[in-house]
């Protein structure tokens, strides 16, 4: 069974092989493209987390009673019967 030590011993050889293959597919600047892609993934994950946080806060606000009924319930019923 391969160990972690074996993995790190083989890693440089893998990088050389994978690097040449990726260069053939994506061009010589594949490392920069990969880095940009990674940054985009981090940005969109952060953005999604912020949007989800805002949704939760909005739902909490809508669930608070206003003039004796819940706004969120009204909106759900309104959407249900007007669609």
C-alpha positions as a Python dict, from the first residue, in 0.01 Angstrom:
ca = {
    (1, 'X'): (0, 0, 0),
    (2, 'X'): (148, 338, -100),
    (3, 'X'): (221, 576, 184),
    (4, 'X'): (225, 952, 211),
    (5, 'X'): (604, 946, 192),
    (6, 'X'): (585, 757, -138),
    (7, 'X'): (337, 1011, -269),
    (8, 'X'): (570, 1302, -199),
    (9, 'X'): (866, 1113, -346),
    (10, 'X'): (676, 1067, -673),
    (11, 'X'): (524, 1416, -682),
    (12, 'X'): (808, 1592, -872),
    (13, 'X'): (795, 1328, -1146),
    (14, 'X'): (416, 1365, -1168),
    (15, 'X'): (442, 1745, -1193),
    (16, 'X'): (689, 1715, -1483),
    (17, 'X'): (461, 1475, -1672),
    (18, 'X'): (140, 1661, -1593),
    (19, 'X'): (304, 1996, -1671),
    (20, 'X'): (396, 1892, -2022),
    (21, 'X'): (50, 1749, -2086),
    (22, 'X'): (-121, 2063, -1951),
    (23, 'X'): (111, 2283, -2158),
    (24, 'X'): (9, 2094, -2472),
    (25, 'X'): (-360, 2136, -2390),
    (26, 'X'): (-379, 2484, -2233),
    (27, 'X'): (-59, 2653, -2349),
    (28, 'X'): (263, 2741, -2172),
    (29, 'X'): (90, 2975, -1925),
    (30, 'X'): (-135, 2700, -1787),
    (31, 'X'): (-11, 2767, -1433),
    (32, 'X'): (-130, 3129, -1447),
    (33, 'X'): (-465, 3022, -1591),
    (34, 'X'): (-502, 2766, -1313),
    (35, 'X'): (-420, 3026, -1050),
    (36, 'X'): (-676, 3269, -1194),
    (37, 'X'): (-936, 2993, -1201),
    (38, 'X'): (-863, 2915, -836),
    (39, 'X'): (-905, 3280, -742),
    (40, 'X'): (-1236, 3293, -931),
    (41, 'X'): (-1361, 2987, -744),
    (42, 'X'): (-1269, 3145, -410),
    (43, 'X'): (-1438, 3473, -511),
    (44, 'X'): (-1762, 3306, -620),
    (45, 'X'): (-1769, 3081, -313),
    (46, 'X'): (-1734, 3391, -92),
    (47, 'X'): (-2001, 3573, -291),
    (48, 'X'): (-2238, 3277, -263),
    (49, 'X'): (-2183, 3260, 113),
    (50, 'X'): (-2263, 3630, 143),
    (51, 'X'): (-2579, 3596, -65),
    (52, 'X'): (-2689, 3299, 148),
    (53, 'X'): (-2626, 3504, 462),
    (54, 'X'): (-2836, 3789, 325),
    (55, 'X'): (-3117, 3545, 234),
    (56, 'X'): (-3123, 3409, 588),
    (57, 'X'): (-3139, 3758, 736),
    (58, 'X'): (-3416, 3858, 495),
    (59, 'X'): (-3622, 3549, 576),
    (60, 'X'): (-3576, 3616, 948),
    (61, 'X'): (-3705, 3971, 896),
    (62, 'X'): (-4000, 3850, 687),
    (63, 'X'): (-4095, 3592, 949),
    (64, 'X'): (-4143, 3860, 1215),
    (65, 'X'): (-4510, 3946, 1275),
    (66, 'X'): (-4626, 4269, 1111),
    (67, 'X'): (-4976, 4399, 1185),
    (68, 'X'): (-5085, 4058, 1316),
    (69, 'X'): (-4964, 3833, 1033),
    (70, 'X'): (-4638, 3718, 891),
    (71, 'X'): (-4519, 3891, 576),
    (72, 'X'): (-4341, 3578, 450),
    (73, 'X'): (-4663, 3374, 479),
    (74, 'X'): (-4850, 3643, 288),
    (75, 'X'): (-4586, 3645, 15),
    (76, 'X'): (-4594, 3265, -16),
    (77, 'X'): (-4974, 3262, -40),
    (78, 'X'): (-4972, 3554, -283),
    (79, 'X'): (-4717, 3377, -505),
    (80, 'X'): (-4909, 3050, -485),
    (81, 'X'): (-5240, 3200, -600),
    (82, 'X'): (-5103, 3444, -858),
    (83, 'X'): (-4879, 3197, -1044),
}
